Amino acid sequence: MVKKMQASELKTDKGTYMLYANPGVGKTYALGYLPGKTLVLDIDGSSSTLANHPNVQNIEIWKLDSSDMWDEWINTVADLVTNKETYEKQFDNICVDNLSELFKAQLEDLGKKGKNNGVPSRGDYQREDFMNLRSLRALNNIDCRIILTAWETTDTYTEPNGQFFTRSMPEIRTKILNNFLGLCDVVGRLVTKVDEDGEVKRGLILQPTQNIYAKNRLDERKGCSVEEFVLDRSDEDV
């Protein structure tokens, strides 16, 4: 059923966010700074970095079984969607950490269960693409912030005039990359910088360039610290 509303009624306190970077840069730790209560769906086993986070009391972790990731993921999403009213009361944020490993583990699982000597078939790739897009759309119907993490990869893009650029982007299957990013309100590339005192500072690039996949359709920020990746706008009237 079509839901009708005035533009003035739209809220920006919830949304879908993508955070990507190379392994070890601090994606998982950054999830600890999200405002409110956070559920982390641990796909790659990196949740141990949250053990000493200053906001550890606000974080619940579900560790998914990587040896049975196809069914494990389907059942987890089904539980969240079926019981969304319960989870909406418990959590402000639902985090998938991380998509790159989720896709790899699913394909490995499908190959193991198939008839191609453990190698995924072409049909397995298509099943995975469609199922994961359906999963994200389903998660987006839960009244929580959805935060996705992914590893970083690069490719080379050539313009019609022959000029080429190396682009940084989330490590997601090329065929569905734009679909996934299109369903996100904010896409940020996590980067680090060492200051004059030798301390590592982490921030996010939210402004797209020819070299970086990024976007921000919730506000005017072009970059931010990891602590401010997601702003608490629950009290705003816009």
C-alpha positions in Angstrom: 0.0 0.0 0.0 1.3 3.5 -0.9 2.2 5.6 2.1 1.4 9.3 1.5 2.9 12.1 3.4 4.1 15.7 3.1 7.8 16.4 2.6 7.7 18.4 5.9 6.8 15.2 7.7 10.0 13.4 6.7 12.5 12.5 9.5 16.2 12.1 9.3 16.8 10.4 12.6 16.9 7.0 11.0 18.7 5.9 7.8 20.9 3.4 6.2 24.7 3.9 6.4 27.6 2.2 4.7 31.1 2.4 6.2 34.0 1.0 4.3 37.8 0.7 4.7 40.7 -1.7 4.5 41.0 -4.4 7.2 42.3 -3.1 10.5 41.5 0.6 10.0 38.8 0.7 12.7 35.4 -0.1 11.1 34.1 -2.3 13.9 35.4 0.0 16.7 33.6 2.9 15.0 30.3 1.1 15.5 30.6 1.7 19.2 30.1 5.4 18.8 26.6 5.1 17.4 24.0 6.9 19.5 21.6 4.7 21.5 21.6 0.9 21.7 23.4 -1.1 19.1 23.0 -4.6 17.8 26.1 -5.9 15.9 25.7 -8.9 13.6 29.2 -10.2 13.7 30.1 -11.9 10.4 33.9 -11.7 10.3 34.7 -12.2 14.0 36.0 -8.7 14.6 33.6 -7.8 17.4 36.3 -8.5 20.0 37.6 -5.0 19.3 34.5 -3.7 21.1 35.3 -5.4 24.4 37.1 -2.3 25.7 35.0 0.3 24.0 33.8 3.2 26.3 30.3 2.5 25.2 30.4 -1.3 25.5 27.3 -1.3 27.8 25.2 -0.1 24.9 26.3 -2.9 22.5 24.8 -6.4 22.0 26.6 -8.9 19.6 25.2 -11.8 17.7 27.9 -14.0 16.2 26.8 -15.7 13.1 28.0 -19.2 12.1 30.3 -18.7 9.1 30.2 -22.5 8.3 26.5 -22.3 7.6 26.2 -18.7 6.5 23.5 -19.1 3.8 20.8 -20.4 6.1 22.2 -18.5 9.1 21.8 -15.1 7.4 18.3 -15.9 6.0 17.1 -17.0 9.5 18.7 -14.0 11.2 17.0 -11.5 8.8 13.7 -13.4 9.1 13.9 -13.2 12.9 14.6 -9.4 12.8 11.8 -8.7 10.4 9.2 -11.0 11.9 9.9 -9.7 15.4 10.7 -6.1 14.4 8.4 -4.5 16.9 10.3 -6.2 19.7 13.7 -5.3 18.3 12.7 -1.7 17.6 12.1 -1.3 21.3 15.5 -2.8 22.2 17.8 -1.2 19.6 18.4 2.1 17.8 21.0 0.6 15.5 21.4 -2.7 13.7 24.8 -3.3 12.2 26.0 -5.8 9.6 29.7 -6.3 10.1 30.7 -7.0 7.4 29.1 -7.4 4.0 32.3 -8.4 2.1 32.9 -11.4 4.3 29.1 -12.2 4.3 29.1 -12.5 0.6 32.3 -14.6 0.6 31.0 -16.9 3.3 27.7 -17.4 1.6 29.3 -18.3 -1.7 31.6 -20.8 0.0 28.6 -22.3 1.8 26.6 -22.6 -1.4 29.6 -24.2 -3.2 30.0 -26.7 -0.4 26.3 -27.7 -0.6 26.3 -27.8 -4.4 27.4 -30.4 -6.9 30.5 -28.6 -8.3 33.2 -30.0 -6.1 32.8 -27.1 -3.6 33.0 -24.4 -6.2 30.0 -22.0 -6.5 28.1 -22.1 -9.7 27.0 -19.2 -11.8 23.5 -19.7 -10.4 24.9 -19.4 -6.9 26.2 -15.9 -7.6 22.8 -14.8 -8.9 21.0 -16.4 -6.0 23.3 -14.5 -3.6 22.9 -11.1 -5.4 19.1 -11.2 -5.4 18.8 -12.6 -1.8 21.1 -10.0 -0.3 19.3 -7.1 -2.0 16.0 -8.5 -0.7 17.6 -8.7 2.7 18.7 -5.1 2.8 15.3 -3.9 1.6 13.8 -6.0 4.4 16.1 -4.6 7.0 15.3 -1.1 5.8 11.7 -1.6 6.8 12.7 -2.0 10.5 12.5 1.3 12.4 16.2 1.3 13.3 19.3 2.8 11.8 20.9 0.2 9.5 24.7 0.4 9.4 26.7 -1.8 7.0 30.4 -2.2 6.9 32.6 -3.5 4.1 36.2 -3.9 3.2 37.7 -1.5 0.6 38.7 -2.3 -2.9 39.7 -0.4 -6.0 39.2 -0.4 -9.7 40.3 1.7 -12.7 37.7 3.9 -14.4 38.4 5.3 -17.8 36.5 8.4 -19.1 35.5 8.8 -22.7 38.4 11.2 -23.2 40.9 8.5 -22.2 41.6 9.9 -18.7 41.6 7.2 -16.1 41.2 7.2 -12.3 41.7 4.7 -9.5 38.5 4.5 -7.5 38.1 3.4 -3.9 34.8 1.6 -3.2 33.2 -1.0 -0.9 34.2 -4.6 -1.7 30.8 -5.7 -3.0 30.0 -7.7 -6.1 30.2 -5.2 -9.0 26.8 -6.3 -10.4 25.0 -5.1 -7.3 27.3 -2.4 -6.0 25.2 0.5 -7.3 22.0 -1.2 -6.1 23.4 -1.5 -2.6 24.8 2.0 -2.5 21.6 3.3 -3.9 19.7 1.9 -0.9 22.0 3.7 1.5 21.5 7.3 2.7 25.2 7.8 3.6 28.3 6.1 2.3 31.6 6.9 4.1 35.1 5.9 3.4 37.1 5.6 6.7 40.6 7.0 6.6 43.3 7.6 9.2 45.8 10.4 9.8 48.6 10.7 12.3 48.6 14.2 14.0 51.6 16.1 15.2 51.6 14.3 18.5 51.8 10.9 16.8 48.2 10.1 17.6 46.1 8.3 15.0 42.9 10.2 14.1 40.1 8.5 12.2 37.6 10.3 10.0 35.1 9.6 7.2 35.0 11.1 3.7 31.3 11.7 2.8 31.8 13.7 -0.4 32.1 11.7 -3.6 34.9 12.4 -6.0 36.2 10.7 -9.2 38.5 8.6 -6.9 36.1 7.8 -4.0 32.7 6.3 -3.7 30.8 8.3 -1.1 27.5 10.0 -0.6 25.4 11.9 2.1 21.8 12.7 1.4 20.9 13.3 5.0 22.8 16.6 5.6 25.4 18.9 4.1 28.5 17.4 5.7 31.3 16.4 3.4 33.3 14.7 6.1 33.3 13.9 9.8 35.0 12.2 12.7 34.1 8.5 13.4 32.4 9.7 16.6 30.0 11.8 14.5 29.3 9.5 11.5 25.8 9.0 12.7 24.2 12.0 14.4 21.3 11.7 16.9 18.5 13.7 15.3 15.7 12.1 17.2 14.7 15.5 18.7 14.7 17.4 15.4 11.4 18.5 13.8 12.6 18.1 10.2 
